[in-house]
Amino acid sequence: MEDDVRRDLVVFGITSISAFWVNAVGHLVLLKRRSPLVRDYKATLSYRSALVGDSTLLPIMNIFALHQLDDWQEDLRPRRLKRRRLGLSFVVGVGLTLFVHGYQAVQRLTNWTMPRPWRWTALGYYHALYMATQFVALAYFIGTAYGRARRDGPRVLFARPLLGCLSMIVSFCAVLFKDYY
């Protein structure tokens, strides 16, 4: 098996486990225990955005992003990451996560990870941590794309992996929107 294929499978697996399977197993355990969290509230296995988005779309998005970063010859080893971009990505990722969770609480969009506004379960905090990590990685990728477009012109934004990544983001947002509205 080629190194790229092996890496893609690892990225897919880690993203899918982190984004979907941790919560799915938690959902199944709570179902078995007949917990009111999954009996009275919408849980992971009830969301299309989890079943399709977290399990498949986000992992594929991450693979596309890594392929694009490879094409741009970006060195992702920790000592080679652009510190300023990483710092800004951290602020953006954490900020977006806080915004989404605040919006969820204000709109009273309760579920098994937030059964009452502003009150999260352990899996709710886990999901927030995962979401922040994903947003940070995505912000770093977008920052890199912005830097490339400024340096090399907007044509660099029409690369297949970048467009594939964008299509996964749009698809995930569409499925997520359908879950709530």
C-alpha positions as CSV (number, residue, x, y, z in Angstrom):
1,M,0.0,0.0,0.0
2,E,1.3,3.4,-0.9
3,D,2.2,5.9,1.8
4,D,-0.4,8.4,0.5
5,V,-3.2,5.8,0.6
6,R,-2.1,4.7,4.1
7,R,-2.0,8.3,5.3
8,D,-5.5,9.0,3.8
9,L,-6.9,5.9,5.6
10,V,-5.4,7.1,8.9
11,V,-6.7,10.6,8.5
12,F,-10.2,9.2,7.5
13,G,-10.1,6.8,10.5
14,I,-9.0,9.3,13.1
15,T,-11.4,12.0,11.9
16,S,-14.3,9.6,11.7
17,I,-13.6,8.1,15.1
18,S,-13.2,11.6,16.7
19,A,-16.1,13.2,15.0
20,F,-18.6,10.4,14.9
21,W,-17.8,7.1,16.6
22,V,-17.0,8.4,20.1
23,N,-20.5,10.0,20.2
24,A,-22.1,7.1,18.4
25,V,-20.8,4.6,20.9
26,G,-21.8,6.9,23.8
27,H,-25.3,7.1,22.3
28,L,-25.5,3.3,22.1
29,V,-24.2,2.8,25.7
30,L,-26.8,5.3,26.9
31,L,-29.5,3.6,24.9
32,K,-28.6,0.3,26.5
33,R,-28.8,1.9,29.9
34,R,-32.2,3.5,29.0
35,S,-30.8,6.9,29.9
36,P,-33.2,9.9,29.7
37,L,-30.5,11.7,27.7
38,V,-31.2,9.6,24.6
39,R,-34.8,8.8,25.4
40,D,-35.9,12.4,25.9
41,Y,-33.4,14.3,23.7
42,K,-32.2,14.0,20.1
43,A,-28.9,12.2,20.1
44,T,-26.1,11.4,17.6
45,L,-27.7,8.6,15.7
46,S,-30.7,10.8,15.1
47,Y,-28.8,13.5,13.2
48,R,-28.0,13.3,9.4
49,S,-25.1,15.7,10.0
50,A,-23.6,13.0,12.3
51,L,-24.5,10.0,10.3
52,V,-23.3,11.5,7.0
53,G,-21.3,14.6,7.9
54,D,-19.2,13.6,10.9
55,S,-18.7,10.0,9.8
56,T,-17.9,10.7,6.1
57,L,-17.9,14.3,4.8
58,L,-15.5,15.7,7.4
59,P,-13.0,12.9,7.0
60,I,-13.0,13.3,3.3
61,M,-12.7,17.1,3.7
62,N,-9.6,16.6,5.8
63,I,-8.1,14.3,3.2
64,F,-8.7,16.9,0.4
65,A,-7.2,19.6,2.6
66,L,-4.1,17.5,3.2
67,H,-3.7,16.7,-0.5
68,Q,-3.9,20.4,-1.3
69,L,-1.4,21.3,1.4
70,D,0.9,18.6,-0.1
71,D,0.4,20.1,-3.6
72,W,1.4,23.5,-2.2
73,Q,4.4,21.7,-0.5
74,E,3.4,23.0,2.9
75,D,5.4,21.4,5.7
76,L,3.0,20.4,8.5
77,R,5.6,19.3,11.0
78,P,5.1,21.1,14.2
79,R,8.3,23.2,14.0
80,R,7.5,24.2,10.4
81,L,4.0,25.4,10.9
82,K,3.5,29.2,10.5
83,R,3.2,30.4,14.1
84,R,1.3,33.6,13.3
85,R,-1.2,31.7,11.1
86,L,-1.5,28.9,13.7
87,G,-2.2,31.5,16.4
88,L,-4.9,33.2,14.3
89,S,-6.3,29.8,13.4
90,F,-6.6,29.0,17.1
91,V,-8.4,32.2,17.8
92,V,-10.8,31.7,14.9
93,G,-11.4,28.0,15.7
94,V,-12.1,28.6,19.4
95,G,-14.2,31.7,18.5
96,L,-16.3,29.8,16.1
97,T,-16.9,27.0,18.5
98,L,-17.9,29.4,21.3
99,F,-20.2,31.2,18.8
100,V,-21.9,27.9,17.7
101,H,-22.4,26.7,21.2
102,G,-23.6,30.1,22.4
103,Y,-26.1,30.2,19.4
104,Q,-27.2,26.7,20.3
105,A,-27.9,27.8,23.9
106,V,-29.6,31.1,23.1
107,Q,-31.8,29.4,20.5
108,R,-32.6,26.6,23.0
109,L,-31.5,24.0,20.5
110,T,-31.2,21.3,23.2
111,N,-30.1,17.8,22.6
112,W,-28.4,15.0,24.5
113,T,-25.1,17.0,24.7
114,M,-26.9,20.1,25.9
115,P,-30.1,19.1,27.6
116,R,-30.6,22.6,29.0
117,P,-29.3,25.8,27.6
118,W,-25.8,26.5,28.8
119,R,-25.5,23.0,30.4
120,W,-23.5,20.5,28.6
121,T,-22.9,16.8,29.3
122,A,-19.4,15.2,29.2
123,L,-20.0,14.3,25.5
124,G,-21.1,17.9,24.9
125,Y,-17.7,19.1,26.1
126,Y,-15.9,16.4,24.1
127,H,-17.8,17.5,21.0
128,A,-16.9,21.1,21.6
129,L,-13.2,20.2,21.9
130,Y,-13.4,18.2,18.7
131,M,-15.2,21.0,16.9
132,A,-12.7,23.5,18.0
133,T,-9.8,21.3,16.8
134,Q,-11.5,20.8,13.4
135,F,-12.2,24.6,13.1
136,V,-8.6,25.4,13.9
137,A,-7.4,23.0,11.3
138,L,-9.8,24.3,8.7
139,A,-8.9,27.9,9.6
140,Y,-5.2,27.1,9.1
141,F,-6.0,25.5,5.7
142,I,-8.0,28.6,4.7
143,G,-5.3,30.9,5.8
144,T,-2.8,28.9,3.7
145,A,-5.1,29.2,0.7
146,Y,-5.5,32.9,1.2
147,G,-1.7,33.3,1.4
148,R,-1.2,31.2,-1.7
149,A,-3.8,33.2,-3.6
150,R,-2.2,36.5,-2.6
151,R,1.2,35.2,-3.6
152,D,0.4,33.3,-6.8
153,G,-3.0,34.7,-7.8
154,P,-6.6,33.5,-7.5
155,R,-6.1,30.7,-10.0
156,V,-4.5,28.5,-7.2
157,L,-8.0,28.4,-5.6
158,F,-9.3,26.3,-8.5
159,A,-7.2,23.2,-7.7
160,R,-9.2,19.9,-7.4
161,P,-8.3,19.1,-3.8
162,L,-9.3,22.6,-2.7
163,L,-12.6,22.5,-4.6
164,G,-13.2,19.0,-3.2
165,C,-12.6,20.3,0.3
166,L,-15.0,23.2,-0.3
167,S,-17.7,20.8,-1.7
168,M,-17.4,18.7,1.5
169,I,-17.9,21.9,3.7
170,V,-20.9,23.0,1.7
171,S,-22.4,19.4,1.8
172,F,-21.9,19.2,5.6
173,C,-23.5,22.7,6.1
174,A,-26.5,21.6,4.0
175,V,-27.0,18.4,6.0
176,L,-26.5,20.3,9.3
177,F,-29.1,22.9,8.2
178,K,-31.6,20.2,7.3
179,D,-31.2,18.7,10.8
180,Y,-32.2,21.9,12.5
181,Y,-34.5,23.7,10.0
